[in-house]
């Protein structure tokens, strides 16, 4: 599970920096305050979610 969580968070950081042009510190700060992590399958697949209200349109 820890590997899946690490991978989900890494993907979210990459997405925030590429799509929303956030710097690494900005993306980490956003994730540290509003991120939601959910287990999406029985096998431990993880999803990292940020509510849209915290993101500006790119």
N, C-alpha and C positions, 0 to 999 in steps of 0.2 A: 504494500500500500504506500509506503513512503516513497518508493520509486515512481509510482503513478502520480502521487501528489506533486513531486518535484517536476515531473515532466509536464503536468497540466499547468503549473505555475510558470514554468519556463516558456511554454507556448503562449500563455497570456501576456507575459512581459514582451515577448517578441512582437506579438500582434499589436499591442498598445504603442510600441515604438515605431512600427512600420506604418500602420494605418492611421494612427492619431498623432504621429510625429512627436510623441512625448520623449523627453530625455530619460535615461535610465533611472536617475533619482526621482523624477516625477512619476514614472510608471511604478516604481517600488513604493513610493509614498501612497499613491492611489490604491494599490493592491493591499498595502498594510492597513488601510482604514476601512475599505468597503468590500473586499473580496468575500465571496462565499464559495466554499469547497463542498462538493457533493459527490457521494459514491453513486455512480450511475448504473453499474452492473453488479451482479452477484460475485463476479470474479475480481472485483476491486478496481475497475476502471473509474478514474476520477474526472470531474469536470470543475473548472474554475470559472466562476460567474461574477460579473460586475453589472449591477443594474444600469440600464441605459441612461437614467437621469443623471448619472455622474459623468457621462461622456458627451462631449460636444460632437456635432456632426463633422466628419473630416472634410 
